Amino acid sequence: MLPSWLVIAIVTVAVAVVFNRLSSNDIRWFNHLRRPPWLTFEKAIPAIWTFIFICGAWSAYIIWEADAGSRNTWFLMGFYLLLELVIIAYTPVMCKLKSLTVGTIIGGLGFVLGFILALIVIRIVVWAFVLLLPYLLWSPIGTYVTWAMIRLNPGNA
């Protein structure tokens, strides 16, 4: 039997790989969007997201180990999975629909779901909550960047 940390890591990576499919047209559309002049950290965004996903998976592992296999823990694993699916949906859905507004909505939804999950897990294991903080801090920034890009790219709102 595989250890729980490995199962969680495999699921996290599999969801990211399977659901984050972009065509060359999607990438071209996204790369041609105008960005705010203050967006000087764009090259760091992949590293930021990698860190956030590692923290999220680690948080899920801590919750699993706190009460492995219980109904509540399975519910929370489903909640972690839902949050990851919403986070991953941001780029492909926004690019397929060519809509920054959709990206902003998905970003906001992800933050709300992450906040709810954090409120639940803080009562179980504080460290699981702490590991969700990078996402809760970054998500509003990413969502704001997308929202700010609407004004710069009105034809892609």
MODELLER restraints for C-alpha pairs under 7 A, 6 or more apart:
rsr = mdl.restraints
at = mdl.atoms
rsr.add(forms.Gaussian(group=physical.xy_distance, feature=features.Distance(at['CA:4:A'], at['CA:61:A']), mean=6.85, stdev=0.5))
rsr.add(forms.Gaussian(group=physical.xy_distance, feature=features.Distance(at['CA:5:A'], at['CA:61:A']), mean=5.70, stdev=0.5))
rsr.add(forms.Gaussian(group=physical.xy_distance, feature=features.Distance(at['CA:8:A'], at['CA:57:A']), mean=6.33, stdev=0.5))
rsr.add(forms.Gaussian(group=physical.xy_distance, feature=features.Distance(at['CA:8:A'], at['CA:61:A']), mean=6.75, stdev=0.5))
rsr.add(forms.Gaussian(group=physical.xy_distance, feature=features.Distance(at['CA:9:A'], at['CA:57:A']), mean=6.42, stdev=0.5))
rsr.add(forms.Gaussian(group=physical.xy_distance, feature=features.Distance(at['CA:12:A'], at['CA:57:A']), mean=6.83, stdev=0.5))
rsr.add(forms.Gaussian(group=physical.xy_distance, feature=features.Distance(at['CA:16:A'], at['CA:88:A']), mean=6.31, stdev=0.5))
rsr.add(forms.Gaussian(group=physical.xy_distance, feature=features.Distance(at['CA:19:A'], at['CA:88:A']), mean=6.77, stdev=0.5))
rsr.add(forms.Gaussian(group=physical.xy_distance, feature=features.Distance(at['CA:20:A'], at['CA:88:A']), mean=6.18, stdev=0.5))
rsr.add(forms.Gaussian(group=physical.xy_distance, feature=features.Distance(at['CA:20:A'], at['CA:92:A']), mean=6.03, stdev=0.5))
rsr.add(forms.Gaussian(group=physical.xy_distance, feature=features.Distance(at['CA:21:A'], at['CA:92:A']), mean=6.35, stdev=0.5))
rsr.add(forms.Gaussian(group=physical.xy_distance, feature=features.Distance(at['CA:22:A'], at['CA:92:A']), mean=5.95, stdev=0.5))
rsr.add(forms.Gaussian(group=physical.xy_distance, feature=features.Distance(at['CA:26:A'], at['CA:95:A']), mean=5.14, stdev=0.5))
rsr.add(forms.Gaussian(group=physical.xy_distance, feature=features.Distance(at['CA:26:A'], at['CA:96:A']), mean=6.30, stdev=0.5))
rsr.add(forms.Gaussian(group=physical.xy_distance, feature=features.Distance(at['CA:30:A'], at['CA:95:A']), mean=6.65, stdev=0.5))
rsr.add(forms.Gaussian(group=physical.xy_distance, feature=features.Distance(at['CA:33:A'], at['CA:153:A']), mean=6.53, stdev=0.5))
rsr.add(forms.Gaussian(group=physical.xy_distance, feature=features.Distance(at['CA:34:A'], at['CA:149:A']), mean=6.77, stdev=0.5))
rsr.add(forms.Gaussian(group=physical.xy_distance, feature=features.Distance(at['CA:34:A'], at['CA:152:A']), mean=5.98, stdev=0.5))
rsr.add(forms.Gaussian(group=physical.xy_distance, feature=features.Distance(at['CA:34:A'], at['CA:153:A']), mean=6.31, stdev=0.5))
rsr.add(forms.Gaussian(group=physical.xy_distance, feature=features.Distance(at['CA:35:A'], at['CA:149:A']), mean=5.86, stdev=0.5))
rsr.add(forms.Gaussian(group=physical.xy_distance, feature=features.Distance(at['CA:36:A'], at['CA:148:A']), mean=7.00, stdev=0.5))
rsr.add(forms.Gaussian(group=physical.xy_distance, feature=features.Distance(at['CA:36:A'], at['CA:149:A']), mean=6.60, stdev=0.5))
rsr.add(forms.Gaussian(group=physical.xy_distance, feature=features.Distance(at['CA:52:A'], at['CA:134:A']), mean=5.95, stdev=0.5))
rsr.add(forms.Gaussian(group=physical.xy_distance, feature=features.Distance(at['CA:52:A'], at['CA:135:A']), mean=5.73, stdev=0.5))
rsr.add(forms.Gaussian(group=physical.xy_distance, feature=features.Distance(at['CA:55:A'], at['CA:131:A']), mean=5.09, stdev=0.5))
rsr.add(forms.Gaussian(group=physical.xy_distance, feature=features.Distance(at['CA:55:A'], at['CA:132:A']), mean=6.57, stdev=0.5))
rsr.add(forms.Gaussian(group=physical.xy_distance, feature=features.Distance(at['CA:56:A'], at['CA:131:A']), mean=6.27, stdev=0.5))
rsr.add(forms.Gaussian(group=physical.xy_distance, feature=features.Distance(at['CA:56:A'], at['CA:132:A']), mean=5.85, stdev=0.5))
rsr.add(forms.Gaussian(group=physical.xy_distance, feature=features.Distance(at['CA:59:A'], at['CA:128:A']), mean=4.25, stdev=0.5))
rsr.add(forms.Gaussian(group=physical.xy_distance, feature=features.Distance(at['CA:59:A'], at['CA:131:A']), mean=5.57, stdev=0.5))
rsr.add(forms.Gaussian(group=physical.xy_distance, feature=features.Distance(at['CA:59:A'], at['CA:132:A']), mean=6.82, stdev=0.5))
rsr.add(forms.Gaussian(group=physical.xy_distance, feature=features.Distance(at['CA:60:A'], at['CA:77:A']), mean=6.71, stdev=0.5))
rsr.add(forms.Gaussian(group=physical.xy_distance, feature=features.Distance(at['CA:60:A'], at['CA:80:A']), mean=6.83, stdev=0.5))
rsr.add(forms.Gaussian(group=physical.xy_distance, feature=features.Distance(at['CA:62:A'], at['CA:128:A']), mean=6.02, stdev=0.5))
rsr.add(forms.Gaussian(group=physical.xy_distance, feature=features.Distance(at['CA:63:A'], at['CA:73:A']), mean=6.96, stdev=0.5))
rsr.add(forms.Gaussian(group=physical.xy_distance, feature=features.Distance(at['CA:63:A'], at['CA:125:A']), mean=6.91, stdev=0.5))
rsr.add(forms.Gaussian(group=physical.xy_distance, feature=features.Distance(at['CA:63:A'], at['CA:128:A']), mean=6.56, stdev=0.5))
rsr.add(forms.Gaussian(group=physical.xy_distance, feature=features.Distance(at['CA:64:A'], at['CA:73:A']), mean=6.05, stdev=0.5))
rsr.add(forms.Gaussian(group=physical.xy_distance, feature=features.Distance(at['CA:67:A'], at['CA:73:A']), mean=6.38, stdev=0.5))
rsr.add(forms.Gaussian(group=physical.xy_distance, feature=features.Distance(at['CA:83:A'], at['CA:110:A']), mean=6.30, stdev=0.5))
rsr.add(forms.Gaussian(group=physical.xy_distance, feature=features.Distance(at['CA:83:A'], at['CA:113:A']), mean=6.31, stdev=0.5))
rsr.add(forms.Gaussian(group=physical.xy_distance, feature=features.Distance(at['CA:83:A'], at['CA:114:A']), mean=6.56, stdev=0.5))
rsr.add(forms.Gaussian(group=physical.xy_distance, feature=features.Distance(at['CA:86:A'], at['CA:106:A']), mean=6.76, stdev=0.5))
rsr.add(forms.Gaussian(group=physical.xy_distance, feature=features.Distance(at['CA:86:A'], at['CA:110:A']), mean=5.85, stdev=0.5))
rsr.add(forms.Gaussian(group=physical.xy_distance, feature=features.Distance(at['CA:87:A'], at['CA:110:A']), mean=5.95, stdev=0.5))
rsr.add(forms.Gaussian(group=physical.xy_distance, feature=features.Distance(at['CA:90:A'], at['CA:103:A']), mean=5.53, stdev=0.5))
rsr.add(forms.Gaussian(group=physical.xy_distance, feature=features.Distance(at['CA:90:A'], at['CA:106:A']), mean=5.74, stdev=0.5))
rsr.add(forms.Gaussian(group=physical.xy_distance, feature=features.Distance(at['CA:90:A'], at['CA:107:A']), mean=6.62, stdev=0.5))
rsr.add(forms.Gaussian(group=physical.xy_distance, feature=features.Distance(at['CA:94:A'], at['CA:100:A']), mean=6.24, stdev=0.5))
rsr.add(forms.Gaussian(group=physical.xy_distance, feature=features.Distance(at['CA:94:A'], at['CA:102:A']), mean=5.72, stdev=0.5))
rsr.add(forms.Gaussian(group=physical.xy_distance, feature=features.Distance(at['CA:94:A'], at['CA:103:A']), mean=4.98, stdev=0.5))
rsr.add(forms.Gaussian(group=physical.xy_distance, feature=features.Distance(at['CA:98:A'], at['CA:156:A']), mean=6.10, stdev=0.5))
rsr.add(forms.Gaussian(group=physical.xy_distance, feature=features.Distance(at['CA:99:A'], at['CA:156:A']), mean=5.33, stdev=0.5))
rsr.add(forms.Gaussian(group=physical.xy_distance, feature=features.Distance(at['CA:99:A'], at['CA:157:A']), mean=5.10, stdev=0.5))
rsr.add(forms.Gaussian(group=physical.xy_distance, feature=features.Distance(at['CA:100:A'], at['CA:146:A']), mean=6.21, stdev=0.5))
rsr.add(forms.Gaussian(group=physical.xy_distance, feature=features.Distance(at['CA:100:A'], at['CA:147:A']), mean=6.99, stdev=0.5))
rsr.add(forms.Gaussian(group=physical.xy_distance, feature=features.Distance(at['CA:100:A'], at['CA:150:A']), mean=5.96, stdev=0.5))
rsr.add(forms.Gaussian(group=physical.xy_distance, feature=features.Distance(at['CA:100:A'], at['CA:156:A']), mean=6.18, stdev=0.5))
rsr.add(forms.Gaussian(group=physical.xy_distance, feature=features.Distance(at['CA:100:A'], at['CA:157:A']), mean=4.94, stdev=0.5))
rsr.add(forms.Gaussian(group=physical.xy_distance, feature=features.Distance(at['CA:101:A'], at['CA:147:A']), mean=7.00, stdev=0.5))
rsr.add(forms.Gaussian(group=physical.xy_distance, feature=features.Distance(at['CA:101:A'], at['CA:157:A']), mean=5.30, stdev=0.5))
rsr.add(forms.Gaussian(group=physical.xy_distance, feature=features.Distance(at['CA:103:A'], at['CA:146:A']), mean=6.70, stdev=0.5))
rsr.add(forms.Gaussian(group=physical.xy_distance, feature=features.Distance(at['CA:104:A'], at['CA:143:A']), mean=5.38, stdev=0.5))
rsr.add(forms.Gaussian(group=physical.xy_distance, feature=features.Distance(at['CA:104:A'], at['CA:146:A']), mean=5.74, stdev=0.5))
rsr.add(forms.Gaussian(group=physical.xy_distance, feature=features.Distance(at['CA:104:A'], at['CA:147:A']), mean=5.71, stdev=0.5))
rsr.add(forms.Gaussian(group=physical.xy_distance, feature=features.Distance(at['CA:107:A'], at['CA:139:A']), mean=6.68, stdev=0.5))
rsr.add(forms.Gaussian(group=physical.xy_distance, feature=features.Distance(at['CA:107:A'], at['CA:143:A']), mean=5.07, stdev=0.5))
rsr.add(forms.Gaussian(group=physical.xy_distance, feature=features.Distance(at['CA:108:A'], at['CA:143:A']), mean=6.42, stdev=0.5))
rsr.add(forms.Gaussian(group=physical.xy_distance, feature=features.Distance(at['CA:111:A'], at['CA:136:A']), mean=6.41, stdev=0.5))
rsr.add(forms.Gaussian(group=physical.xy_distance, feature=features.Distance(at['CA:111:A'], at['CA:139:A']), mean=5.90, stdev=0.5))
rsr.add(forms.Gaussian(group=physical.xy_distance, feature=features.Distance(at['CA:111:A'], at['CA:140:A']), mean=6.95, stdev=0.5))
rsr.add(forms.Gaussian(group=physical.xy_distance, feature=features.Distance(at['CA:114:A'], at['CA:136:A']), mean=6.67, stdev=0.5))
rsr.add(forms.Gaussian(group=physical.xy_distance, feature=features.Distance(at['CA:115:A'], at['CA:136:A']), mean=6.82, stdev=0.5))
rsr.add(forms.Gaussian(group=physical.xy_distance, feature=features.Distance(at['CA:118:A'], at['CA:129:A']), mean=5.29, stdev=0.5))
rsr.add(forms.Gaussian(group=physical.xy_distance, feature=features.Distance(at['CA:118:A'], at['CA:132:A']), mean=6.51, stdev=0.5))
rsr.add(forms.Gaussian(group=physical.xy_distance, feature=features.Distance(at['CA:121:A'], at['CA:128:A']), mean=6.33, stdev=0.5))
rsr.add(forms.Gaussian(group=physical.xy_distance, feature=features.Distance(at['CA:121:A'], at['CA:129:A']), mean=5.77, stdev=0.5))
rsr.add(forms.Gaussian(group=physical.xy_distance, feature=features.Distance(at['CA:122:A'], at['CA:128:A']), mean=6.83, stdev=0.5))
rsr.add(forms.Gaussian(group=physical.xy_distance, feature=features.Distance(at['CA:122:A'], at['CA:129:A']), mean=4.98, stdev=0.5))
rsr.add(forms.Gaussian(group=physical.xy_distance, feature=features.Distance(at['CA:150:A'], at['CA:156:A']), mean=6.95, stdev=0.5))
rsr.add(forms.Gaussian(group=physical.xy_distance, feature=features.Distance(at['CA:150:A'], at['CA:157:A']), mean=5.22, stdev=0.5))
